[in-house]
Amino acid sequence: MQSGVVIGAGDRGYDAYTTLFVDDPSAGRVVGVAEPDPGRRDRFARRYGVGGARSFETWQELLDEPRMADFALIATGDTQHVEPTLAALEAGYHVLLEKPMALDDVDCLRLVEAADRTGRILAVCHVYRFSNLFHRLHEVISSGAIGDVVTIQQSENVAYWHYAHSYVRGHTRNSRVPWLLQKSCHDLDLIVWMAGAPAAKVSSFLRPTQLTEANAPDGAPLHCIEGCPHSAGCPYDAVSMYRDLAPLLADVSMARRPLGMGRGAAALRHLRPWLQRMPVEPVRRRMEWWRWPVSAVTDDHTSQGLDTALRTSRWGRCVYRIEDNDQPSSQVVSISFRNGVNASFTLQSNSHRTMRYVRVDGTRGSAIGHLYAFDADLAVADHKSGRVRRIPVAPAFDGHGGGERRMFRDFLGALESDGTPLTSARESYESHRIAFAAMRSASEGVVVDLPDVEH
Ligand SMILES: NC(=O)c1ccc[n+]([C@@H]2O[C@H](COP(=O)([O-])OP(=O)(O)OC[C@H]3O[C@@H](n4cnc5c(N)ncnc54)[C@H](O)[C@@H]3O)[C@@H](O)[C@H]2O)c1
């Protein structure tokens, strides 16, 4: 049984991979935590039974102690991945690191080299390789059913409300952490995995965001909750987003499967504001939702707490008036791989709903898939027979297409067997290298040649 410590007990550190140990204590346990926020530290300690002596304010304090577990999960923010990972590896921990592994090429290579030098396993949370859709699609490609892969087309269609939450109002609103790297190192990683070779050339274009002060509608107050005259027609209204959950429920209401989910969400979307006002406490409580995206807005789980956050914090601000957001609203990337595979990838922020689209065309057939928030589909066509197989893809509710637990189990399995996880740092580096090249291409207007490296 593996034991771990968690560094950064925010959304991911608290509520993602290690919940496996709560549901299945035989899989492992968490024995220590580092988290500066006392409320988050306490809730973590309660859920995972971590004693006060093993709760620390910072990763430095935890890692200064003699090694207390087999692995460290590093789930700090994007700009705080490199130093704790290096220190954890040096302290003898295997490391599961949230993506992106680092924000530049030099730091990525420092991590890969540190893992090699210390002989520790370093894996990156590229959960989508384990998602029900991409796991099946990769099996299809590996089986030879579509022949040799020639072209890959993929897009990450970020719902307008998700973009507003994470990349306009949220932590990742500034392009110092490029959106392409932060959000789509997953997609680039999937494309690399499906292409089966390192990249040779990369080009990219991007379009700046329209969600800026210059486009703010007349008379919009700083915070939507202050009686914005445009709230009824504005898709980005923060009150509708976080108090009524209307955009989120509209997204879910478009789901065809799992059966009934779409219709349930559509009904809830209309009934929820009314039920929330019911004077019957148990009904009101049933309508509460404090998980993502509301979990990012406030840790105060009362309706007054949420209103205060919407009145005073960035989360409640008019989406056009955040001021320091500059993530692009769309970016396209073309990649030529060393084995001749060509790939194109689009990341865009104006989708009606959250979805990924993938299409892989080979010498003998085509595979086409869609991954939505909960459901997915995959069709594989054979050129010669003209037969189209619909391959069943199980629905998933972890927000990552079913990949979270499978990835975590793969990491734990690698620890048990002294093996190599599918998403090792060395393997993950290629997606990051492509993202850095794409950013350079977009800013300098050049095609970037990537050196032939051995991964
Ligand atoms: N793999 C995925 O699909 C996936 C999905 C979402 C987020 N992420 C990544 O996970 C990471 C964390 O995201 P999040 O949403 O949980 O962020 P978060 O802000 O909720 O959590 C980060 C936590 O780190 C803590 N922290 C800050 N300084 C610290 C220190 N010195 N020592 C210990 N802890 C410290 C913060 O207080 C915070 O609680 C990000 O890099 C994000 O990009 C990955």
The ligand as an SDF file (V2000), in Angstrom:
LIG
                    3D

 44 48  0  0  0  0  0  0  0  0999 V2000
   -4.7550   17.5780  -14.5780 N   0  0  0  0  0  0  0  0  0  0  0  0
   -5.7970   18.3230  -14.7930 C   0  0  0  0  0  0  0  0  0  0  0  0
   -6.6360   18.0170  -15.6240 O   0  0  0  0  0  0  0  0  0  0  0  0
   -5.9850   19.5860  -14.0140 C   0  0  0  0  0  0  0  0  0  0  0  0
   -7.2630   20.1490  -13.8280 C   0  0  0  0  0  0  0  0  0  0  0  0
   -7.3800   21.3450  -13.0970 C   0  0  0  0  0  0  0  0  0  0  0  0
   -6.2370   21.9570  -12.5910 C   0  0  0  0  0  0  0  0  0  0  0  0
   -5.0120   21.4060  -12.8070 N   0  0  0  0  0  0  0  0  0  0  0  0
   -3.7890   22.0300  -12.2970 C   0  0  0  0  0  0  0  0  0  0  0  0
   -3.7110   21.7520  -10.9000 O   0  0  0  0  0  0  0  0  0  0  0  0
   -2.9770   22.8000  -10.2390 C   0  0  0  0  0  0  0  0  0  0  0  0
   -3.7670   23.2600   -9.0130 C   0  0  0  0  0  0  0  0  0  0  0  0
   -5.0050   23.7590   -9.4410 O   0  0  0  0  0  0  0  0  0  0  0  0
   -6.1600   24.0960   -8.3700 P   0  0  0  0  0  0  0  0  0  0  0  0
   -7.3440   24.4700   -9.1600 O   0  0  0  0  0  0  0  0  0  0  0  0
   -6.2340   23.0100   -7.3630 O   0  0  0  0  0  0  0  0  0  0  0  0
   -5.5510   25.4110   -7.6820 O   0  0  0  0  0  0  0  0  0  0  0  0
   -5.8480   25.9790   -6.2260 P   0  0  0  0  0  0  0  0  0  0  0  0
   -5.4320   27.3870   -6.2480 O   0  0  0  0  0  0  0  0  0  0  0  0
   -7.2400   25.6110   -5.8140 O   0  0  0  0  0  0  0  0  0  0  0  0
   -4.8460   25.1360   -5.2970 O   0  0  0  0  0  0  0  0  0  0  0  0
   -3.4760   25.4140   -5.1440 C   0  0  0  0  0  0  0  0  0  0  0  0
   -3.1800   25.3710   -3.6640 C   0  0  0  0  0  0  0  0  0  0  0  0
   -1.7680   25.5170   -3.4540 O   0  0  0  0  0  0  0  0  0  0  0  0
   -1.6190   26.1900   -2.2140 C   0  0  0  0  0  0  0  0  0  0  0  0
   -0.2620   26.7270   -2.0360 N   0  0  0  0  0  0  0  0  0  0  0  0
    0.2070   27.9730   -2.3870 C   0  0  0  0  0  0  0  0  0  0  0  0
    1.4850   28.1160   -1.9640 N   0  0  0  0  0  0  0  0  0  0  0  0
    1.8130   26.9500   -1.3420 C   0  0  0  0  0  0  0  0  0  0  0  0
    3.0000   26.5100   -0.6810 C   0  0  0  0  0  0  0  0  0  0  0  0
    4.1010   27.2880   -0.5840 N   0  0  0  0  0  0  0  0  0  0  0  0
    3.0170   25.2560   -0.1400 N   0  0  0  0  0  0  0  0  0  0  0  0
    1.9210   24.4680   -0.2320 C   0  0  0  0  0  0  0  0  0  0  0  0
    0.7680   24.8470   -0.8400 N   0  0  0  0  0  0  0  0  0  0  0  0
    0.7250   26.0760   -1.3990 C   0  0  0  0  0  0  0  0  0  0  0  0
   -2.6800   27.2840   -2.3140 C   0  0  0  0  0  0  0  0  0  0  0  0
   -2.9870   27.8480   -1.0560 O   0  0  0  0  0  0  0  0  0  0  0  0
   -3.8530   26.5180   -2.9030 C   0  0  0  0  0  0  0  0  0  0  0  0
   -4.7330   25.9930   -1.9190 O   0  0  0  0  0  0  0  0  0  0  0  0
   -2.7780   23.9050  -11.2950 C   0  0  0  0  0  0  0  0  0  0  0  0
   -1.4740   23.8290  -11.7720 O   0  0  0  0  0  0  0  0  0  0  0  0
   -3.7710   23.5420  -12.3980 C   0  0  0  0  0  0  0  0  0  0  0  0
   -3.3810   23.9380  -13.6950 O   0  0  0  0  0  0  0  0  0  0  0  0
   -4.8850   20.2410  -13.4970 C   0  0  0  0  0  0  0  0  0  0  0  0
  1  2  1  0
  2  3  2  0
  2  4  1  0
  4  5  1  0
  4 44  2  0
  5  6  2  0
  6  7  1  0
  7  8  2  0
  8  9  1  0
  8 44  1  0
  9 10  1  0
  9 42  1  0
 10 11  1  0
 11 12  1  0
 11 40  1  0
 12 13  1  0
 13 14  1  0
 14 15  2  0
 14 16  1  0
 14 17  1  0
 17 18  1  0
 18 19  2  0
 18 20  1  0
 18 21  1  0
 21 22  1  0
 22 23  1  0
 23 24  1  0
 23 38  1  0
 24 25  1  0
 25 26  1  0
 25 36  1  0
 26 27  1  0
 26 35  1  0
 27 28  2  0
 28 29  1  0
 29 30  1  0
 29 35  2  0
 30 31  1  0
 30 32  2  0
 32 33  1  0
 33 34  2  0
 34 35  1  0
 36 37  1  0
 36 38  1  0
 38 39  1  0
 40 41  1  0
 40 42  1  0
 42 43  1  0
M  CHG  2   8   1  16  -1
M  END
$$$$
